[in-house]
Amino acid sequence: MKSRNIVLALFLLAVTTFVSAQDKKESKAKTEKTPFIWEGANLYFLMTDRFANGDKSNDLNYNRTKTTGKLRGFEGGDIKGITQKVDEGYFTKLGINVIWFTPVVEQIHDGVDEGTGLSYGFHGYWARDWTALDKNFGTKKDLAELVKKAHAKGIRIMLDGVINHTGPVTEVDTVWPEGWVRTEPKCQYSNFENTTACTLVANLPDVKTESKVEVSLPPFLIEKWKAEGRYEKEVASLDAFFKRTGYPRTPKYYIIKWLTDYITEFGIDGYRADTVKHTDESVWADFKTQCDYTFADWKKNNPTKVLDNNPFYTIAEVYNYNISNGQLFDFGDRKVNYYENGFTGMINFEFKSDAQKDYAFMFQKYSDLLNNQLKGYSVLNYLSSHDDGGPFDAKREKSIESGTKLLLTPGIAQVYYGDESARSLVVEGTQGDATLRSFMNWDAVKTDAKTQKVLLHWQKLGQFRKNHPAVGAGVNVAISAKPYVCSRTFTRGNYTDTVVIGLDLAKGKKEIPVGTAFKNGTKVKDTYSGKMATVLNGKVTVESEFDIVLLELKK
């Protein structure tokens, strides 16, 4: 009898221990922090020179003293300025979890006039030396500090990579050797060859990325590196790269090496690739292979700095790619799948026209495409950008609507600096894309009530998107047509996230159906107003002054 009691006691102890362990496991699962999901990222895109001036001592370099066209010279923005805003919590309040900024490599020293007034390479797309940072943008120490501080706040850093072309030729910036670049013909854009083996515009030398002929370092670069005391180091690093990879010393592989060095040195998390359709797609497949290698190597060498197990992320700028194209881009005579050649995301040029339609159309279209023919990939949606002359809201008359549509549609959301603060996109006296590139309107952010109201809307939506991968990466289910209510659910492994979104609702007291998203008795929170509610008969009642409701499980 005694032995039976002992056995029973041991059995009960085992059961109690198991139940306790399960409770702890479930408790841990409920409190587990929100995973970062690239497909639903909240990304902020800024022009380095136009965002914030953190170091006035670097505003003038390389004798760039010529008078430029309006907004076509360096305005003082730099890497330290971005870091300052990270420190101040600006991005955190916006719910941003990725920052992409224009290239910071050393630009041509002189300027050129492309018909819109003299321009310097303030935008970062006129590379002179891929291995150095432009002094106007800052130092490698500045970049290391930015990555460190951004990572500490859970924000990823995405650099902008150019492989297709060098900077223009000037009196002080010589042309790269013939084996490296072509200076004609100009692109015609009617088929694959006259889109890739050509220059985008006059005096923008095109890198011979298709070349299989090995080339030596340009004499000007050798001379420069020697003057800077780093020639031997750079050559040794190149030798090691070509020995490891077995690649021939052709132009594209030099540049791939130089760009991936920033992953090795700083642990950046992704690249946005410029002018992708102007090179053979194999360039980007090779680029991604080396990005993955160097990212894994950085993680191995910096185990305490690793944020998570996400792979390196790459986004392609294939001009005029639309999400409706699915995985293929059509050159007329040839279709190319860039998703299968190095890219996990592509910039979606169709979003600003889709934004003319209603929420029901947008949300369902993007959910269906991203969860079917584009499953495993994503698109980067935007409403305004640095070189798109036809933004969704050029006069900044629909900033609230813009925020709602951009931040609540499935896909990656690209907030172009100043979208959230209604920075003017119409600047008198500018020519061409300069009007899109004014300095960030920090004064209005600090003092203007109307600007602050717009910013608060973007912050609320951005926080919701950041806290819920379901918003950008989930499956959309319509619950009610008028007013529009939908649920969004994301599942990966053991993690599940569900939210309910209601738009164009009545102000004051409103009843929102939640479908099968939340069970009766569930306590939920409207994150837009901060109000709490309980699900009764499949509905939630919220009283607020707003026409929008963003429901999440009450934590």
C-alpha atoms as one frame of an Amber mdcrd trajectory, in Angstrom:
protein
   0.000   0.000   0.000   2.771   2.335   0.985   4.612   1.685  -2.286   1.379
   2.392  -4.256   1.039   5.743  -2.454   4.640   6.602  -3.317   4.016   5.729
  -6.976   0.834   7.834  -6.967   2.665  10.754  -5.348   5.449  10.551  -7.904
   2.873  10.416 -10.725   1.069  13.501  -9.401   4.391  15.309  -9.028   5.281
  14.467 -12.626   1.899  15.714 -13.861   2.196  18.916 -11.806   5.707  19.507
 -13.120   4.567  18.927 -16.717   1.547  21.256 -16.372   3.739  23.892 -14.740
   6.265  23.580 -17.557   3.483  23.901 -20.137   2.104  26.989 -18.370   5.559
  28.553 -18.411   5.973  27.619 -22.064   2.607  29.158 -22.995   3.337  32.231
 -20.885   6.681  32.605 -22.621   4.996  32.233 -26.029   2.491  34.964 -25.141
   5.184  37.374 -23.985   7.678  36.488 -26.722   8.752  39.686 -28.475   7.416
  40.454 -31.924   9.703  38.953 -34.564  11.092  41.176 -37.294   9.662  40.098
 -40.656  11.234  41.677 -43.735   8.101  41.151 -45.854   6.178  43.470 -43.539
   8.955  45.939 -42.741   8.332  49.616 -42.024  11.156  51.197 -44.004  12.296
  54.836 -43.985  14.114  56.105 -47.086  16.110  59.315 -46.784  18.584  61.285
 -48.862  21.685  61.435 -46.698  22.526  65.007 -47.725  18.981  66.313 -47.163
  17.922  64.787 -43.857  19.894  66.200 -40.928  23.214  68.008 -40.523  24.971
  66.396 -37.571  28.451  67.753 -38.312  28.833  71.191 -39.878  32.620  70.775
 -40.086  32.261  68.390 -43.059  29.967  70.568 -45.190  32.634  71.583 -47.735
  35.174  69.175 -49.240  37.074  68.467 -52.470  36.900  72.153 -53.473  33.190
  71.902 -54.319  32.708  75.654 -54.386  30.957  76.258 -57.731  27.487  77.806
 -57.859  24.919  75.091 -58.515  21.331  74.970 -59.704  18.765  75.260 -56.910
  18.940  72.233 -54.577  21.685  70.686 -56.737  24.610  71.163 -54.373  25.517
  69.665 -51.021  23.190  70.941 -48.270  25.012  69.507 -45.240  23.102  66.337
 -44.346  25.339  63.513 -43.131  25.564  60.160 -41.358  25.919  61.839 -37.961
  22.617  63.601 -38.611  20.866  60.259 -39.097  22.448  58.962 -35.881  21.213
  62.018 -33.976  17.648  61.255 -35.023  18.098  57.610 -34.006  19.288  58.832
 -30.582  16.328  61.220 -30.278  13.918  58.336 -30.917  12.456  59.902 -34.067
  12.450  56.611 -35.988  11.275  54.603 -32.976   8.226  56.862 -32.538   7.436
  56.354 -36.233   7.604  52.580 -35.831  10.461  52.391 -38.327  12.469  49.173
 -38.279  14.607  49.674 -41.405  16.479  52.800 -42.555  17.644  52.975 -46.177
  19.703  55.975 -47.184  21.253  57.085 -50.466  24.851  55.950 -51.234  27.616
  57.394 -49.067  30.654  56.215 -51.063  33.064  58.858 -52.364  31.535  60.828
 -55.232  33.152  62.589 -58.162  34.819  65.734 -56.859  33.598  68.142 -59.530
  30.082  68.854 -60.809  28.313  68.628 -64.171  25.332  70.295 -65.823  22.833
  67.807 -67.252  20.569  70.593 -68.481  19.117  71.447 -65.075  21.941  73.582
 -63.710  25.318  72.552 -62.303  24.979  69.532 -60.007  27.316  67.894 -57.523
  26.953  64.267 -56.460  25.009  65.112 -53.294  22.599  62.255 -54.107  25.343
  59.623 -53.901  24.821  57.935 -57.271  28.014  59.264 -58.923  30.664  56.965
 -57.451  34.355  57.779 -57.805  35.783  55.353 -55.226  33.549  52.560 -53.890
  36.056  51.762 -51.123  35.884  55.167 -49.398  33.137  57.300 -47.881  32.591
  60.793 -49.216  33.850  63.306 -46.644  30.612  65.289 -47.008  28.691  62.305
 -45.655  31.121  61.404 -42.891  33.638  58.760 -41.908  33.604  54.993 -41.513
  33.650  55.580 -37.780  30.403  57.559 -38.199  28.852  54.688 -40.162  29.913
  52.124 -37.548  28.322  54.285 -34.842  25.071  54.588 -36.807  24.777  50.826
 -37.336  25.553  50.154 -33.662  22.983  52.650 -32.363  20.291  51.665 -34.869
  20.733  47.981 -34.044  20.475  48.768 -30.331  16.956  50.074 -31.050  16.002
  47.135 -33.280  16.396  49.147 -36.490  18.078  47.550 -39.520  20.386  49.485
 -41.844  20.072  49.133 -45.616  22.693  50.677 -47.887  22.164  51.698 -51.511
  24.408  49.884 -54.005  25.347  51.011 -57.519  27.081  48.536 -59.851  25.772
  49.768 -63.207  27.715  53.010 -63.668  30.454  55.306 -62.403  30.073  59.036
 -61.895  30.237  61.480 -64.835  33.542  62.559 -66.356  34.792  66.055 -65.466
  38.043  68.008 -65.736  39.167  66.540 -62.412  37.341  63.173 -62.553  38.884
  61.152 -65.373  37.014  58.426 -67.230  37.613  54.843 -66.058  39.712  52.715
 -68.472  38.107  51.299 -71.619  38.055  47.766 -70.226  35.909  48.997 -67.332
  33.290  51.234 -68.983  31.535  52.234 -72.200  30.627  55.864 -72.896  28.187
  55.158 -75.746  25.606  54.391 -77.101  22.806  55.916 -75.007  20.057  53.506
 -73.957  16.956  53.249 -76.165  14.900  51.079 -73.731  13.079  49.115 -76.452
  14.729  45.726 -75.867  17.066  43.933 -73.457  20.348  44.828 -75.180  19.655
  48.528 -75.675  18.595  48.756 -72.020  21.676  47.018 -70.592  24.694  47.567
 -72.891  24.414  51.363 -72.999  24.650  54.557 -70.935  21.557  55.788 -69.072
  22.256  59.378 -70.091  25.100  61.193 -71.841  28.317  61.362 -69.781  27.399
  58.629 -67.328  29.900  55.852 -68.158  28.300  52.420 -68.093  30.228  49.658
 -66.315  30.816  46.676 -68.610  29.139  44.307 -66.183  28.717  41.678 -68.909
  32.454  41.649 -69.717  34.446  38.432 -69.299  37.748  40.224 -69.934  39.932
  40.728 -66.857  40.975  44.284 -66.047  43.577  45.934 -63.827  42.881  48.644
 -61.292  42.447  52.107 -62.840  45.683  54.163 -62.617  43.857  57.036 -60.862
  42.651  54.664 -58.138  46.137  53.208 -57.597  47.546  56.725 -57.313  44.759
  57.752 -54.911  45.174  54.724 -52.635  48.927  55.206 -52.526  48.502  58.854
 -51.558  46.111  57.748 -48.788  48.557  55.089 -47.577  46.273  52.105 -48.141
  47.282  50.705 -51.527  48.916  47.509 -50.185  45.989  46.815 -47.861  43.398
  47.221 -50.638  45.344  45.045 -53.088  45.839  42.302 -50.492  42.106  42.359
 -49.767  41.289  42.074 -53.486  43.753  39.184 -53.873  42.089  37.344 -50.981
  38.615  37.897 -52.466  39.506  36.609 -55.921  41.359  33.646 -54.434  38.383
  32.702 -52.223  35.718  33.077 -54.906  37.646  31.968 -58.004  35.976  34.838
 -59.889  37.845  36.421 -62.818  39.017  39.998 -62.270  36.270  41.543 -64.386
  34.634  44.903 -63.570  31.481  43.577 -61.897  33.393  41.410 -59.437  35.586
  44.269 -58.255  32.487  46.327 -57.477  30.651  43.384 -55.869  33.688  42.944
 -53.626  33.813  46.616 -52.695  30.096  46.766 -51.859  30.052  43.575 -49.795
  33.016  44.862 -47.773  30.506  47.152 -46.026  28.710  44.049 -44.749  31.977
  42.551 -43.493  33.044  45.759 -41.792  29.779  47.133 -40.399  27.224  44.323
 -40.290  24.630  46.159 -42.391  21.420  44.191 -42.945  20.456  44.795 -46.557
  21.080  46.484 -49.891  18.767  48.368 -52.168  20.254  47.926 -55.633  20.177
  50.816 -58.095  19.341  50.636 -61.837  19.003  46.843 -61.740  17.451  46.345
 -65.169  20.447  48.015 -66.825  22.726  45.035 -66.257  22.506  41.321 -66.974
  20.562  39.605 -64.179  23.482  37.283 -63.382  25.283  40.299 -61.866  22.721
  40.388 -59.078  22.687  36.629 -58.528  26.458  36.823 -57.933  26.022  39.925
 -55.784  23.486  38.137 -53.536  25.752  35.102 -53.227  28.547  37.306 -51.874
  26.144  39.308 -49.679  24.960  36.066 -48.081  28.525  34.824 -47.594  29.775
  38.037 -46.000  26.677  38.427 -43.798  27.072  34.875 -42.475  30.771  35.550
 -41.943  30.011  38.781 -40.052  27.501  36.966 -37.836  30.056  34.250 -37.095
  32.672  36.857 -36.156  30.266  39.035 -34.155  27.956  36.632 -32.269  27.010
  39.206 -29.601  25.897  41.749 -32.214  23.563  39.480 -34.205  19.955  40.734
 -34.119  18.201  37.549 -35.287  18.445  34.744 -37.820  17.021  36.730 -40.732
  19.071  36.398 -43.933  20.594  39.379 -45.752  17.858  41.266 -47.603  18.060
  42.721 -51.110  15.569  45.021 -52.853  15.742  45.749 -56.586  15.011  49.005
 -58.326  13.816  47.732 -61.694  12.340  50.910 -63.113   8.640  50.455 -63.961
   8.310  46.988 -62.386   4.708  46.557 -61.209   3.382  44.049 -58.692   0.807
  42.974 -61.302   3.703  41.639 -63.412   4.185  38.897 -60.831   7.724  37.549
 -60.872   8.596  38.626 -64.412   9.765  41.905 -65.927   9.182  42.258 -69.671
  11.837  43.976 -71.829   9.767  43.457 -74.975  12.026  40.788 -76.437  12.816
  39.000 -73.187  11.294  38.417 -69.748  13.528  38.311 -66.673  12.803  36.953
 -63.196  14.825  39.110 -60.788  13.382  37.298 -57.778  15.264  34.217 -58.956
  18.392  36.286 -59.560  19.371  37.759 -56.253  16.372  39.662 -54.922  13.932
  39.061 -52.093  11.981  42.257 -52.767  11.363  44.665 -55.641  10.276  48.296
 -55.697   6.656  48.453 -56.843   6.055  51.346 -59.242   2.334  50.519 -59.457
   1.428  51.348 -55.874   0.856  55.078 -56.346  -1.731  54.408 -59.059  -3.395
  51.672 -56.974  -3.623  54.225 -54.163  -6.212  56.093 -56.271  -8.584  53.193
 -55.568 -10.352  52.188 -52.344  -8.997  50.236 -49.381 -10.932  47.071 -50.182
  -9.379  46.844 -53.649  -5.833  47.647 -52.499  -5.729  45.388 -49.460  -7.196
  42.355 -51.244  -5.112  42.755 -54.401  -1.835  42.965 -52.475  -2.741  40.191
 -50.054  -3.699  37.836 -52.900  -0.574  38.505 -54.980   1.893  38.387 -52.078
   0.411  35.190 -50.647   0.219  33.358 -53.956   2.419  34.025 -56.991   4.832
  36.187 -54.951   4.809  34.014 -51.813   8.211  34.058 -50.129   9.032  37.395
 -51.750   7.762  40.942 -51.304   7.421  44.372 -52.873   8.409  47.805 -51.596
   5.423  50.144 -51.860   5.898  53.901 -52.048   3.860  57.048 -52.722   6.719
  59.501 -53.274  10.428  59.103 -53.929  13.614  60.934 -54.886  13.323  60.450
 -58.651   9.635  59.839 -59.363   8.231  63.024 -60.876   4.615  61.874 -60.440
   4.067  61.273 -56.717   0.637  60.255 -55.400   0.139  63.518 -53.523   2.472
  66.120 -55.036   0.792  69.059 -53.285   0.623  67.283 -49.909  -3.152  67.671
 -49.703  -3.844  64.035 -48.708  -1.186  63.281 -46.088  -3.594  61.476 -43.742
  -4.978  59.276 -46.534  -1.435  58.652 -47.800  -0.340  57.357 -44.430  -3.365
  55.092 -44.076  -2.977  53.558 -47.529   0.803  53.146 -47.453   1.142  51.809
 -43.918  -1.869  49.467 -43.890  -1.425  47.813 -47.303   0.356  44.417 -47.409
   4.004  44.577 -48.515   6.987  46.584 -47.297   6.110  50.262 -46.736   8.640
  52.871 -47.865   8.221  56.163 -46.030  10.160  58.734 -48.064  11.599  61.336
 -45.699   9.005  64.036 -45.149   6.009  61.916 -46.214   5.170  61.782 -42.513
   5.549  65.552 -42.061   4.069  66.768 -45.366   7.449  68.154 -46.504   6.766
  70.159 -49.656   7.397  68.413 -52.969   6.886  71.635 -54.904   9.857  73.990
 -54.557   9.876  77.167 -56.628  12.951  77.704 -58.801  13.959  74.038 -59.021
  14.329  72.015 -62.192  13.580  68.320 -62.597  13.807  65.999 -59.593  15.382
  68.708 -57.389  11.854  69.660 -56.312  11.519  66.271 -54.587  14.737  66.745
 -52.603  14.324  69.704 -50.275  15.852  69.594 -46.807  13.782  67.825 -44.163
  11.251  70.239 -42.592  12.411  69.894 -38.988  11.158  73.371 -38.004   7.596
  72.438 -38.968   7.903  69.148 -37.073   8.838  71.104 -33.942   6.481  74.062
 -34.171   3.616  73.617 -36.675   0.396  72.127 -35.251  -0.890  70.899 -38.632
   2.400  69.116 -39.325   2.351  67.552 -35.861  -1.184  66.246 -36.427  -0.097
  64.544 -39.656   3.019  63.158 -37.971   0.980  61.727 -35.082  -1.218  59.833
 -37.568   1.843  58.314 -39.254   3.359  57.467 -35.862   0.241  55.603 -34.697
  -0.008  53.603 -37.908   3.741  52.999 -37.989   3.770  51.665 -34.437   0.850
  49.360 -35.252   2.635  48.053 -38.358   5.897  47.535 -36.475   4.195  45.689
 -33.609   2.181  43.443 -35.927   3.818  41.541 -38.804   0.268  40.637 -39.870
  -0.230  44.180 -41.194   2.471  43.989 -43.862   2.984  40.242 -44.259  -0.385
  38.704 -43.333  -3.408  37.381 -45.196  -6.227  39.909 -45.611  -9.849  38.834
 -45.049 -12.668  41.306 -45.675 -15.248  41.319 -42.867 -17.472  44.250 -43.841
 -17.701  46.243 -47.086 -19.280  49.441 -45.729 -17.808  50.624 -43.535 -14.673
  48.737 -44.541 -13.452  46.269 -41.910 -10.884  43.521 -42.452  -8.731  41.139
 -40.474  -5.078  40.382 -41.168  -3.370  37.182 -39.928   0.268  36.156 -40.146
   1.649  32.768 -39.128   5.215  31.537 -39.202   6.287  28.493 -37.198   4.751
  28.755 -33.717   4.159  32.488 -34.054   0.707  33.829 -34.984  -0.412  37.442
 -35.152  -3.953  38.695 -35.840  -5.346  42.228 -36.074  -8.590  43.863 -37.202
  -8.631  47.143 -39.146 -11.675  49.388 -39.523 -11.658  52.441 -41.834 -14.079
  55.225 -42.815 -16.037  54.566 -39.620 -18.434  56.914 -37.861 -16.857  59.288
 -35.363 -18.078  58.795 -31.817 -19.601  55.428 -30.877 -19.071  52.669 -33.425
 -19.658  48.933 -33.631 -17.035  46.887 -35.470 -17.562  43.263 -36.544 -14.441
  41.138 -35.998 -15.428  38.023 -37.962 -13.465  34.985 -36.798 -10.391  37.040
 -35.850 -11.224  37.273 -32.129 -13.462  34.970 -30.054 -16.306  36.225 -27.886
 -15.054  37.411 -24.521 -11.651  38.404 -25.904 -10.311  41.684 -24.551  -8.909
  43.909 -27.279  -7.358  47.346 -27.602  -7.905  49.972 -30.273  -4.334  51.194
 -30.603  -5.378  54.304 -32.531  -7.482  55.765 -29.694  -6.037  53.730 -26.830
  -9.550  52.491 -25.871 -10.144  48.964 -24.512 -13.087  46.747 -25.463 -14.442
  43.196 -25.194 -15.742  41.091 -28.077 -19.485  40.431 -27.682 -21.546  38.576
 -30.304 -18.675  38.873 -32.784 -18.508  42.644 -32.439 -16.552  45.318 -30.600
 -17.904  48.700 -29.527 -15.472  51.602 -29.448 -16.213  55.239 -28.680 -13.604
  57.638 -30.063 -13.301  60.858 -32.031 -11.602  59.027 -34.903 -12.907  57.278
 -38.038 -10.267  54.549 -37.815  -9.923  51.571 -35.474  -6.835  49.338 -35.164
  -7.642  46.333 -32.987  -5.089  44.076 -31.303  -5.265  41.568 -28.458  -4.997
  43.352 -25.125  -1.602  42.599 -23.617
